[in-house]
């Protein structure tokens, strides 16, 4: 018998909005997000959810092998801290959370961050760490102004529409 439902997850990154790395990287990630948005419109009638997932910095083999070089560099003025990066398993846990979400169709066509899903579904990384959302001012401030970040609760998050509105250069 046909399954009657499904989930497709594209793995993207904040490189879709922010100027990370190279032009092909950013264009590719933006395309992946748009594919999820538009594919969701066509698949919704089949009860198939289609989403895009943004992990934070991930401890891939390349990132771990090049830790010293990467931590000396900055991306958009921010230093990378590989030891605080997500493990590759963290995105897997986010996908398991999405698979078990009975209201997944409310998320279809959306782009979501692994850290936000960790907070929503209550999972941690394999070493027990909780990751801060890129939408949370506490996360942004923690590397440059830790004293100020300590005063902010982590549940305060900037709405997606503000981030997209501030970053898109189409107007």
DAGIVEN-V652961 format. One record per pair of residues at least 24 apart in sequence whose C-alpha atoms are under 10 Angstrom apart, sorted by the first residue. I is the first residue (numbers start at 0). J is the second residue. Records with the same first field share a line. If there is no record, write none. Layout:
# DAGIVEN-V652961
I->J  J
This chain:
# DAGIVEN-V652961
2->45  46
3->45  46  47
4->42  43  44  45  46  47  48  104
5->42  43  45  46  47  48  49  98  103  104
6->39  42  46  47  48  49  50  94  97  98  103  104  107
7->35  38  39  42  47  48  49  50  51  94  97  98  107
8->35  48  49  50  51  52  94  97  98  107  110
9->34  35  49  50  51  52  53  110
10->35  50  51  52  53  54  90  110  111
11->50  51  52  53  54  55  110  111  112
12->51  52  53  54  55  56  110  111  112
13->52  53  54  55  56  110  112  133
14->53
15->53  166
16->162  163  165  166  167  168
17->74  75  163  166  167
18->74  75  166
19->74  75
20->74  75
28->53
31->110
32->108  109  110  111
33->108  109  110
34->108
35->107  108  109  110
36->107  108  109  110
37->107  108  109
38->107  108
39->104  106  107  108  109
40->107  108
42->107  108
43->104  107  108
46->103  104  107
47->103  104  107
48->97  98  102  103  104  105  106  107  108  109
49->103  104  106  107  108  109  110
50->97  103  104  106  107  108  109  110  111
51->106  107  108  109  110  111  112
52->90  93  94  109  110  111  112  113  116
53->90  110  111  112  113  114  115  133
54->84  85  86  87  89  90  93  111  112  113  114  115  132  133
55->83  84  85  86  89  90  112  113  114  130  131  132  133
56->80  81  82  83  84  85  86  87
57->81  82  83  84  85  86  87  88  89  90
58->82  83  84  85  86  87  88
59->84  85  86  87
60->87
77->139  142  143
78->142  143
79->142
80->142
83->128  129  130  131
84->124  128  130
85->113  114  123  124  125  126  128  129  130
86->124  125  126  128
87->124  125
88->124  125
89->113  114  117  122  123  124  125  126  128  129  130
90->114  116  117  124
91->124
92->116  117  120  122  123  124  125
93->117  119  120  121  122  123  124
95->120
96->120  121  122
110->159
111->159
115->154  156
118->153  154
132->156  157
133->157
134->158  159  161  162
